[in-house]
Amino acid sequence: MEARSGWSVTAIGPSSEVTDPEELARLRTIGLRPWAMEARDHFIRISPVMLNGRRLCIDSARLADQSG
């Protein structure tokens, strides 16, 4: 099992769905990957007024201990 890491982020500000076909095509090529297994193909643009977050990580040894 591999180590996983990511961020838990809260962004506060105006948001809008990305609908421009050229921008959607560009976003699909930049390597964004959801943690959820099923495909995601919906993009939201956020112009943050306030932004905070924390890093989440767990190593494979810790995952193995938790799974019994």
C-alpha positions as CSV (number, residue, x, y, z in Angstrom):
1,M,0.0,0.0,0.0
2,E,1.4,3.4,-0.9
3,A,1.6,6.5,1.2
4,R,-1.1,9.1,0.5
5,S,-1.1,12.8,1.2
6,G,-3.2,15.7,0.4
7,W,-4.8,18.9,1.8
8,S,-8.0,19.7,3.5
9,V,-8.7,23.2,2.3
10,T,-11.5,25.7,3.0
11,A,-11.9,28.5,0.4
12,I,-14.4,31.3,0.9
13,G,-15.3,33.5,-1.9
14,P,-17.4,33.7,-5.1
15,S,-17.4,30.6,-7.3
16,S,-18.7,29.7,-10.7
17,E,-18.8,26.6,-12.8
18,V,-16.2,26.3,-15.6
19,T,-18.2,25.9,-18.9
20,D,-15.8,27.3,-21.5
21,P,-14.9,24.3,-23.8
22,E,-11.3,25.5,-24.3
23,E,-10.7,26.0,-20.5
24,L,-12.3,22.6,-19.7
25,A,-9.9,21.0,-22.2
26,R,-7.0,22.7,-20.6
27,L,-8.1,21.7,-17.1
28,R,-8.4,18.0,-18.2
29,T,-4.7,18.0,-19.1
30,I,-3.1,19.4,-16.0
31,G,-3.2,16.2,-13.9
32,L,-5.8,16.8,-11.3
33,R,-6.9,13.5,-9.7
34,P,-9.7,13.0,-7.2
35,W,-9.2,10.7,-4.3
36,A,-12.7,9.2,-5.0
37,M,-12.5,6.2,-7.3
38,E,-15.1,7.3,-9.9
39,A,-14.3,9.8,-12.6
40,R,-15.0,13.5,-11.9
41,D,-15.5,15.9,-14.8
42,H,-16.9,19.0,-13.2
43,F,-14.8,22.1,-12.5
44,I,-15.6,25.0,-10.2
45,R,-13.5,28.2,-10.3
46,I,-13.2,29.9,-6.8
47,S,-11.9,33.4,-6.3
48,P,-10.9,33.1,-2.7
49,V,-11.3,36.0,-0.3
50,M,-10.2,33.7,2.6
51,L,-8.2,30.5,2.3
52,N,-6.9,28.1,5.0
53,G,-6.1,24.5,5.2
54,R,-3.9,21.7,6.6
55,R,-1.8,18.9,5.1
56,L,-3.1,15.3,5.5
57,C,-0.7,12.4,5.2
58,I,-0.5,8.8,6.3
59,D,2.2,6.3,5.5
60,S,1.7,2.7,4.4
61,A,2.9,1.2,7.7
62,R,0.3,3.2,9.6
63,L,-2.4,2.1,7.2
64,A,-1.4,-1.6,7.7
65,D,-1.6,-1.2,11.5
66,Q,-5.1,0.3,11.2
67,S,-6.5,-2.4,8.9
68,G,-5.6,-5.1,11.4
